[in-house]
């Protein structure tokens, strides 16, 4: 079967991103927000596997107010690519990288006293203070805010860096049936914000990521950080079950490959490494030129499935580093047989979703999409 899209000629595997679905998801989140609340699109980790360059440019075009990245490296790359809107580095920044943040107009997350003290050495740096309101990952503890404010106030005459924002991150917002922990975190954060305001500062306040934005509108504040939801994926099955009718997200990513080889195998033959699976009866197999190096987890061995000619084909035996074996013994409903060159859908419409693969792999959809090899070509349509 000839590939219909000329953009895929010469490719054994590729990833397609539907721009209309990305736009739909953007508008869906905008509809939840007041005009006063700004939207940050989080594009860290190669835009959750969707290509940081193309996705960031699309978000800027759609009207996102901010972009969120993990590192100075990601932020610099986006500036070099022509991105103009504000960018916040969410992860830890090495002290020797502060000058680069200033040069590229990147806002930094400050979550340690060591980095806080460094700010006095920079004239044009912008920073956001991170508060650990309960997740106990990154950030100052609420009881430390007085000390933070003392340092900022004591250096106010010489400090040229801009206290631009203050934020926190919720640990358990993904299950709307148990809201008390998230509300406790929010209340702690609001107490910190009051102390900051009483000290004479008025930074941008933000707390809600995708789950918080959907489930806890009281946490919208000045800005929300939309990560997984921007790509059309729900942050959890619980959020999807409770809010899918209100917020109909559309997965934008499809992952495809081709059939590289087809052969008939006698009954009783072993399949793949270590012969972990044997054919109960004679059948036909297809070899797909992708494997766990590309991002198709080895944990999907013998339980995953792909889509060929609108029919599911079960994964046989172990997933190899660069190859996958699937069962194509039964022709599709219209009698069409699987042939070399046929398109294979690994993730996408009518086939397996990122959520399906996550469930089978014992992980989350975040890991499925972020582990897609960045060398695979992303095609925006």
N, C-alpha and C positions, 0 to 999 in steps of 0.2 A: 504494500500500500504506500503510495507516494505521500510524503509529508506535505500538508497543505500550506504551511507557513514557510516562506522562503528564508525567513530569519533563522530557521533551525537547520538549514542545509549544512551538512558537514558536522553536525553535533550528535554525539551519542546520548547526551542527556542535557536538559536545560530546565529552567524554571521560568514560568510565566506569571506576571503580575497584572491583574486586571485593574486598570486605572479608574474605571467607573465604580468599581466596588470600593476602592480606596476612598474615592470622593464621597460615596454613600456613607461610609463609616465616619468620615470627618463631619459630614453634615449631621449625622445622628448624634454625635457627641456635642456638637455646637448647640443642638436643640435642647439639651439638658441644662445649658448654662445661661446665666443672666448676661446682659451686655457688658457688665462690669468685670466679669470673670474671664481671664485670658486662658488660652489653651496652649500647652506645651506638648508637642509631639516627641515622644522618646524614640530616638533612632539609634541607640547604643547597640553594640553587638551586631554590626552590619545590618542595622534596621531589622533586628529579629529575623535575620536570614533573608531579608527582602532587598538588599543592596542599599547601603547607606547613602550613596550619592544620588541615585535616581529617586529613592523614596523621600529624602530630605528636600530635593528640588520640587517634587510634587507637593509636599506639605507646605512649602513656602508659597507655591503658586495658589494652593487652595486657601491660604490665609492664616496658617498657624502663626501664633504670636512668638513662640519660642521653640527651640529644639533642645532636647536633652541627650547628652552623650556620656559615655563612661570615662573617657580619658582625654587629655590634651591632644594626643595623636589623632583621635577621631575629630575633635574640634578643628584642629589645624587643617585636616584633610577637607573638611567641609568649607572652610574659609577659602582654601586654595581652589576649590571647585566653584566658588562664586556665591556661596550662601551669605546673605546679608543680615538676616534676622538674628536676634539675640540667641546665644547658645550657652547653656549651663552645663558645666562638667560635673556630673553627679558622683563620680568615684573619687578616690584618693589621688591627690596630685603630689608628686615628688617636689621638694623645695626647689630643686634646680630647674624645674619647669615653670616656675612662677613668671619669669620674664617672658616666656613664650606666650603664656596666657594674656599678659598685658599687650604684647605685640599683636596678637591675633584677635584682640577684643573678645576674649572668652571669660565668662563669669565662672568663678571657682566655688566649689563647696569647701567650707572651712569647718572641720569637726574635731580638731585637736589644738591644744594650747601652743604647741610648737609652731604650727602653721599660722595660728592667729598672731603670734609675735612677729612673724615674718612680714606681715602686711605693711608695717611702717617703713619698709625698704622700697615700696613701690608707689608711684604717683598716680597711675591711672587704672589700677586693678579694681575690678568689681567682684564682690563675694557674697555668698549666701551662707548663713550660719545653719548648720544641721543640728537638730535637737533629737536626741534619743528619748522618745516618749514611752518606750516600753519594748521595742523590738530587740534592743541590746545588740545592735550591729554597729552602725556608724553614727556618730554624733555626740554632742555634749549632753550630759544628764541634766534634767531640769534644775536640780539644785546647784548646778555650776553656772547658771545664767548670770547670777550676780557678779561672779568673778570675770566672766566674759565681758559684761557691760563695764566693769571697772577698768579693764584693759582698754576697751574701745574709748571710754570717756577720758581716761588718763592720757591717751595718745591723740585725743581729738584735735589738738592744736597742730600736731605734726603729721597726723594720719591723712594722707591724700587718697587712699583707697576708699571705695564707695561701698557702704553697707547696703547692698541692693536688695537682699532677700533673706527670709528665714523660713525653714521648712522642717517637716518631719515625715516619717513613712510608717504606714499602718502594717501591722504584722498579721492581722486576722480578719481583714475586711472581705475576704473571698467567700465567707459563709454568712449570708444575711440572716440565717436563723439564730445566730449568736452574736448580736451587735454590741453587747456590753463592753467587751474588751476594746473595740475600736472607739466607742464613745468615751471610754476612760482615757485612752491615748489622746483623743481630740481635746478633752477637757484639760489635761495636763499641758498640752501645747498652747491652748488659749490662755492659760495662766502665765506661761512664759511670755507670750505675745504681749500681755498686759504690762508685764515688768519692762519689756523692751520699749513699749510706748511711753510708759511713765518716765523712762530715762531720756526721752526726747527723740527716739528713733522711729521711723515709719517705713520699714522695709516691706517688700512684697511678701505676702503670707501664703504659703501653700502646704497642703497636707495630702490631698487625695490623688491617688494614681487611678488606674482604670476602675478597680472595684469600688474604691471610695467615691469616685465620681458617680457611679451608677447607683450604689446602695445608700450613700450618705450625703445627700445634697447639702446638709448643713456644714459639710467639710469642704465645700467648693472654695470658699474664701476668695482670694484675689486671683488665683491661678490653679489649674488642674494639670496633672501630668498623665497624658494618655499614652500607654505603652502597647500592651498586647491587643487592646481593643481597636487601635488604629489600623491593625492588620486584619480585622474582622474576626478575631478569635476572642472567646469569652475567657475571663481569668480563672473561672472554675465552672464545674457542672452545676453547682448550686446557684451561682449568679445567672447562668444561662436558663435554668429551670424557672427562676423567679422573675426574670426581666426580659426574656426573649421577645415577648409580644410587644413590650414597650420600646425595646431597643433591638431591632432586627439587624444584627451585624452580619456582614457577608465576607467570608474568607476570601482574600484577594490572591492567594498564592496557589499555583498548581505546579507540581513537579512531574516531569515526563522523561521518558527514555524511549528506546526502540528495541525491538526483537533482533538479536544478533545471530541467533542460530536456533534451528528447530530439529528435533530428532525423535525417532521412535525407540522406546526402551522396553525390553521384555519384562514380564512379571517376575518379581522377586529380586530385581536388581537394586543395589544400594545407590543412594543419591548423595553427592557432595562429600565434604570432609567428614571422616570417621564413620561414614555410612550410617548416620543417625536416623535416616528414614529409608524405608524400602517400599517399592511399588507393589501393592497387593495384586494388581493386575497390569497387563501390558498397557502402556499409555504413551502419550506424546509430551515432551517437555520443551520449553523455550528457555534460552539463555539470554538474560538481560545484562548489559555491560555496566552495571552499577553495583556498589556494595557498601560496606560500613564506612569506607573511606569517604564516600560521597555523602554519607549521612543517613543511610538506611541501616538502622540498628541491628546488630547481631542478635539482640534479644527477640527479634521478629522471626528468627529461624523456625520453620515448620508451622508458624501460626499466622504470619502476615499474608496479605493478598494484594495483587495489582489488578488493573483493569486493562483488558485488551479486547478490542472490537466489542465494547460494551458488556463484556463478560468478565466475571471475577476469575482470576487464576491464582491458586494457592501457592505460597512459597513452599518449596520442597527442600528439606535438609537445611544445612547451615548456610547462613548468609556469609559469603566470602568477602574479602577486602574490596574486590572490584567486580564481582559477578554475583548474579542472583539466578537461581533455577526455579521455574514455576511450572505448574501442571496445566497444560493446554490440551488435555485429552478430548474434551468435549468442544465441538464447534459452537460458535455463537448461534443465537436464536434463528438468524436468517440463513444459517448454513455456511457462513463465511469461515474459512479456515485460517488459522494463524500462520503468517508468513514472515520471513526475514524482512525487516524494515518497517513492520507495523508499529504504530505508536503505542507506548505503554504509559499508563497513568499511575504514578506511585502515590501522589497526593493530589486530590482535585475532585471536581464535580462528578457525581455518580460513582466515584471510586472511594478509596479510603480517605478520611479526613485526618488532619493533624491530631485531632482529639481521639480518633480511632486508634491511630498508631501509638499515641501516648498511653491509652488504656491497656493495649496489648503489651506494651513495653514496661509498664509499671512506673511511668513518669508523667510529666505534664506537657501540654502542647508547646509551652515556651521552649523546652529543651529540644523537641522535635524540629521546630523551624530554625532555631538559632544554631543547630549543629549541621545544617545543610552547608556543604562545602562552599566557601566563598569563591572558589575558582570556577564553579558552575555558572555559566552565563545566565544572567537574569534578563528577561525580555519583557519590557513594559508595553502593553497594548491598550 
